[in-house]
Amino acid sequence: MAVVPRLFLVCVSLLGCVCTKLFAKLAPLHRPLPLKTPGDWVSEHPEPAQSFWQYVQAGPVRPSATRRVIYVLPLGDFSVEQRAAVESAQLFLAAFYQLPVKALPAVAASEIPGEARRKNPATGQPQLHTSWVLDTLLPPRRPTDAVALIAFTPEDLYPDPAWNFVFGQASLTERVGVWSVNRFGDPAKEKPLFVTRTLKVAGHEMGHMFGLRHCTAHSCVMNGSNSLPESDSQPLELCPVCLRKLQWNVGFDVSARFRGLRDFHKVSGLEGERGFIEQSLKALEN
């Protein structure tokens, strides 16, 4: 854990008192975390809550004047619909985190070495080893002004021979991550659902890269999930507890962020999400 100077914590404490009232306005719009059910994330992975102060004292990855761009690297051979969803995720990340997002040149599937692949022992499905992506592929490609570099891939992922699969994985020390869209359905026949799932994994995994743990306070995009149905039941937005942490980290204007998300959801045709953001803006105005 990083050592945080006492004077810094005093300043954060004074600012926190003001911010608490701001985020309290949003609380009535957010549902509490659902009760445990067999097989869900909370039942199988009990995790302690992360308070705002614990988050600050942990010294999370933060943008700086010289390191504040999120870079996206397409990895593998995408269909037209998959590539469109990834491009939509880039715009979403820019609005969600209020940081510049840029794309790097794609890496084709033919450039992935055989030792980075396997066939799933149970299903025979081809899979890509996340360790190769995180340790070998991405670090040399990370630009100097990157706060994070993430790869999107249509390849199925596995992090360890003992694991069946994983939706994504990140290295916080190297500020790199890889996220798969392989299990999100047919992007041509189920476009809205496929896009929403892609946005969720983008918002969730990038939150981890900025030091946000799984949320145990509300239904939140930072909730853990063991399956797609569980993930589908969770919202696309941060709860007030997690939003407060992110706002402290990045330093954005909360209302400006909501306006950016509202415009994104309107263009993307995500009317339910746009309506929720509109409610959030009204709550802040009141």
C-alpha positions as CSV (number, residue, x, y, z in Angstrom):
1,M,0.0,0.0,0.0
2,A,1.3,3.4,-0.8
3,V,2.2,5.8,2.0
4,V,0.0,8.9,1.8
5,P,1.1,12.1,3.5
6,R,-0.9,13.3,6.5
7,L,-1.5,16.8,5.1
8,F,-2.8,15.3,1.8
9,L,-5.3,13.2,3.8
10,V,-6.5,16.3,5.7
11,C,-7.1,18.1,2.4
12,V,-8.9,15.1,1.0
13,S,-11.0,15.0,4.1
14,L,-12.1,18.6,3.8
15,L,-13.0,18.1,0.2
16,G,-14.7,14.8,1.0
17,C,-17.2,16.5,3.3
18,V,-18.4,18.7,0.4
19,C,-18.5,15.9,-2.1
20,T,-20.4,13.6,0.2
21,K,-23.5,15.9,-0.1
22,L,-23.2,15.9,-3.9
23,F,-23.1,12.1,-4.2
24,A,-25.8,11.7,-1.6
25,K,-28.2,13.3,-4.1
26,L,-27.7,10.4,-6.4
27,A,-28.2,7.6,-3.8
28,P,-32.0,7.3,-4.1
29,L,-31.6,6.4,-7.8
30,H,-29.5,3.3,-7.0
31,R,-30.6,-0.1,-5.9
32,P,-28.8,-1.9,-3.0
33,L,-26.8,-5.0,-3.9
34,P,-29.2,-7.9,-4.4
35,L,-29.3,-10.6,-1.8
36,K,-27.0,-13.5,-2.2
37,T,-28.2,-16.4,-4.4
38,P,-26.3,-19.7,-5.0
39,G,-23.7,-19.4,-7.8
40,D,-23.5,-15.6,-7.9
41,W,-20.3,-13.7,-7.4
42,V,-20.9,-12.6,-3.9
43,S,-21.8,-16.1,-2.7
44,E,-18.7,-17.6,-4.1
45,H,-16.2,-14.7,-3.7
46,P,-17.0,-12.8,-0.4
47,E,-15.0,-9.6,-0.6
48,P,-14.6,-6.8,1.9
49,A,-16.1,-3.4,1.1
50,Q,-13.7,-0.6,-0.1
51,S,-14.5,2.7,1.5
52,F,-13.5,6.0,-0.1
53,W,-10.7,6.5,2.4
54,Q,-9.3,3.0,1.9
55,Y,-9.3,3.8,-1.9
56,V,-7.4,7.0,-1.4
57,Q,-4.9,5.5,0.9
58,A,-4.3,2.6,-1.4
59,G,-2.6,4.9,-3.9
60,P,-4.4,3.9,-7.1
61,V,-3.2,4.5,-10.6
62,R,-4.1,8.2,-11.5
63,P,-3.8,10.3,-14.6
64,S,-1.3,13.1,-14.6
65,A,-0.5,16.1,-16.8
66,T,1.9,13.9,-18.9
67,R,0.1,10.5,-18.6
68,R,-3.6,10.8,-19.1
69,V,-4.5,9.0,-22.4
70,I,-6.3,5.6,-22.5
71,Y,-5.1,3.6,-25.5
72,V,-7.0,0.8,-27.2
73,L,-5.4,-1.9,-29.2
74,P,-7.5,-4.3,-31.3
75,L,-6.0,-7.8,-31.1
76,G,-7.1,-10.5,-33.5
77,D,-9.5,-10.7,-36.5
78,F,-12.8,-8.9,-35.9
79,S,-16.0,-9.1,-37.8
80,V,-17.4,-5.8,-39.0
81,E,-20.0,-5.8,-36.1
82,Q,-17.4,-6.7,-33.5
83,R,-15.1,-3.9,-34.6
84,A,-18.0,-1.4,-34.5
85,A,-18.8,-2.4,-30.9
86,V,-15.1,-1.9,-30.0
87,E,-15.2,1.5,-31.6
88,S,-18.3,2.3,-29.6
89,A,-16.5,1.2,-26.5
90,Q,-13.8,3.7,-27.2
91,L,-16.3,6.6,-27.3
92,F,-18.0,5.2,-24.1
93,L,-14.7,5.1,-22.2
94,A,-13.9,8.7,-23.1
95,A,-17.3,9.8,-21.7
96,F,-17.3,7.5,-18.7
97,Y,-13.8,8.4,-17.5
98,Q,-13.5,11.9,-19.0
99,L,-10.1,11.1,-20.5
100,P,-8.8,11.1,-24.1
101,V,-9.1,7.7,-25.8
102,K,-6.9,6.8,-28.8
103,A,-6.6,3.6,-30.9
104,L,-3.3,1.9,-31.7
105,P,-2.6,-0.1,-34.9
106,A,-4.3,-3.5,-34.7
107,V,-2.4,-6.8,-34.2
108,A,-3.7,-9.6,-36.4
109,A,-4.4,-13.1,-35.2
110,S,-1.6,-14.4,-37.4
111,E,0.9,-12.5,-35.2
112,I,-0.1,-14.4,-32.1
113,P,2.5,-17.2,-31.5
114,G,1.4,-20.8,-31.0
115,E,2.8,-20.9,-27.4
116,A,0.2,-18.2,-26.4
117,R,-2.7,-20.4,-27.4
118,R,-4.4,-23.6,-26.2
119,K,-7.6,-25.5,-26.8
120,N,-9.9,-25.6,-23.8
121,P,-9.6,-29.0,-22.2
122,A,-13.3,-29.3,-21.7
123,T,-14.8,-27.7,-24.8
124,G,-11.9,-27.8,-27.3
125,Q,-12.5,-24.0,-28.0
126,P,-9.3,-22.1,-29.0
127,Q,-8.1,-19.7,-26.4
128,L,-5.5,-17.0,-25.9
129,H,-3.3,-16.9,-22.8
130,T,-3.7,-13.5,-21.0
131,S,-0.2,-13.7,-19.6
132,W,1.3,-13.4,-23.1
133,V,-0.8,-10.4,-23.8
134,L,-0.1,-8.6,-20.5
135,D,3.6,-9.5,-20.1
136,T,4.9,-9.7,-23.7
137,L,2.6,-8.0,-26.2
138,L,1.4,-4.8,-24.5
139,P,4.1,-3.3,-22.3
140,P,6.5,-2.5,-25.3
141,R,3.6,-0.9,-27.1
142,R,2.4,1.3,-24.3
143,P,3.0,5.0,-25.3
144,T,4.7,7.3,-22.8
145,D,1.5,9.4,-22.3
146,A,-0.7,6.4,-21.6
147,V,-2.4,6.1,-18.2
148,A,-3.5,2.7,-19.5
149,L,-3.3,0.5,-22.6
150,I,-6.0,-2.1,-23.1
151,A,-6.5,-4.7,-25.8
152,F,-9.9,-5.8,-27.1
153,T,-10.0,-9.2,-28.7
154,P,-12.5,-11.6,-30.3
155,E,-10.4,-14.4,-28.9
156,D,-11.6,-16.4,-25.9
157,L,-9.2,-15.9,-22.9
158,Y,-7.8,-18.0,-20.1
159,P,-5.5,-16.7,-17.3
160,D,-4.2,-20.0,-16.0
161,P,-4.3,-23.7,-17.0
162,A,-6.6,-24.4,-14.1
163,W,-9.2,-21.8,-15.3
164,N,-11.9,-22.4,-17.8
165,F,-12.0,-18.9,-19.2
166,V,-12.0,-15.2,-18.2
167,F,-13.7,-12.2,-19.7
168,G,-10.7,-10.0,-19.1
169,Q,-7.5,-9.5,-17.0
170,A,-5.2,-6.5,-16.2
171,S,-1.8,-5.8,-14.7
172,L,-2.0,-2.7,-12.6
173,T,1.8,-2.4,-12.2
174,E,2.2,-2.3,-16.0
175,R,-1.1,-0.4,-16.6
176,V,-2.2,-2.9,-19.3
177,G,-5.2,-5.0,-19.7
178,V,-7.0,-7.4,-22.2
179,W,-10.8,-7.8,-22.6
180,S,-12.6,-10.4,-24.7
181,V,-15.9,-10.0,-26.6
182,N,-15.9,-13.7,-27.5
183,R,-18.8,-14.7,-25.3
184,F,-21.1,-11.7,-25.8
185,G,-23.4,-13.3,-28.3
186,D,-23.9,-12.8,-32.1
187,P,-23.1,-9.1,-32.8
188,A,-25.2,-9.2,-36.0
189,K,-28.4,-10.8,-34.6
190,E,-28.1,-9.3,-31.0
191,K,-26.5,-6.0,-31.7
192,P,-27.9,-4.0,-28.7
193,L,-27.1,-6.7,-26.2
194,F,-23.6,-7.3,-27.7
195,V,-22.8,-3.6,-27.6
196,T,-24.1,-3.2,-24.0
197,R,-22.0,-6.2,-22.9
198,T,-18.9,-4.8,-24.5
199,L,-19.5,-1.4,-22.8
200,K,-19.9,-3.1,-19.4
201,V,-16.7,-5.0,-19.6
202,A,-14.9,-1.8,-20.7
203,G,-16.3,0.2,-17.9
204,H,-15.8,-2.5,-15.3
205,E,-12.3,-3.6,-16.1
206,M,-11.0,0.0,-16.6
207,G,-12.4,0.7,-13.1
208,H,-10.1,-2.0,-11.8
209,M,-7.2,-0.4,-13.5
210,F,-7.9,2.8,-11.7
211,G,-8.0,0.9,-8.4
212,L,-11.7,0.3,-7.9
213,R,-12.5,-3.0,-6.2
214,H,-15.7,-4.9,-6.7
215,C,-18.6,-2.9,-5.4
216,T,-20.5,-4.3,-2.4
217,A,-22.6,-1.2,-1.7
218,H,-25.1,-1.0,-4.6
219,S,-26.0,-2.5,-7.9
220,C,-23.1,-1.1,-9.9
221,V,-21.1,-1.7,-13.0
222,M,-18.3,-2.6,-10.6
223,N,-20.2,-5.6,-9.1
224,G,-18.5,-8.9,-9.7
225,S,-20.2,-11.5,-11.8
226,N,-19.8,-15.2,-12.4
227,S,-21.9,-15.4,-15.6
228,L,-23.3,-13.4,-18.5
229,P,-26.9,-13.5,-17.0
230,E,-25.5,-12.1,-13.7
231,S,-23.6,-9.4,-15.6
232,D,-26.7,-8.6,-17.7
233,S,-28.7,-7.9,-14.5
234,Q,-26.2,-5.2,-13.4
235,P,-26.3,-1.5,-14.5
236,L,-23.9,0.2,-16.9
237,E,-23.3,3.1,-14.5
238,L,-21.2,3.5,-11.3
239,C,-23.0,3.8,-8.0
240,P,-22.5,7.0,-5.9
241,V,-19.8,5.3,-3.8
242,C,-17.7,4.2,-6.7
243,L,-18.4,7.5,-8.7
244,R,-17.0,9.5,-5.7
245,K,-13.8,7.5,-5.8
246,L,-13.4,7.9,-9.6
247,Q,-14.2,11.7,-9.4
248,W,-11.5,12.2,-6.8
249,N,-9.0,10.2,-8.9
250,V,-9.6,11.9,-12.3
251,G,-11.0,15.2,-11.1
252,F,-13.8,15.6,-13.6
253,D,-16.9,17.7,-13.3
254,V,-19.7,15.2,-12.4
255,S,-22.5,17.0,-14.3
256,A,-20.2,17.3,-17.4
257,R,-19.6,13.6,-17.2
258,F,-23.3,12.8,-17.1
259,R,-23.9,15.1,-20.0
260,G,-21.2,13.3,-22.0
261,L,-22.8,10.0,-21.2
262,R,-26.2,11.2,-22.0
263,D,-25.1,12.3,-25.5
264,F,-23.3,9.0,-26.0
265,H,-26.3,6.9,-25.1
266,K,-28.6,9.1,-27.3
267,V,-26.3,8.5,-30.4
268,S,-26.0,4.8,-29.5
269,G,-29.7,4.3,-29.1
270,L,-29.4,3.1,-25.5
271,E,-32.6,4.9,-24.4
272,G,-32.8,3.2,-21.0
273,E,-29.3,4.2,-20.1
274,R,-30.0,7.8,-21.4
275,G,-33.1,8.0,-19.2
276,F,-31.2,7.0,-16.1
277,I,-28.5,9.6,-16.8
278,E,-31.2,12.3,-17.3
279,Q,-32.5,11.3,-13.8
280,S,-29.0,11.6,-12.4
281,L,-28.6,15.1,-13.9
282,K,-32.0,16.2,-12.4
283,A,-31.0,14.9,-9.0
284,L,-27.8,16.9,-9.0
285,E,-29.7,20.1,-10.1
286,N,-32.1,19.6,-7.2
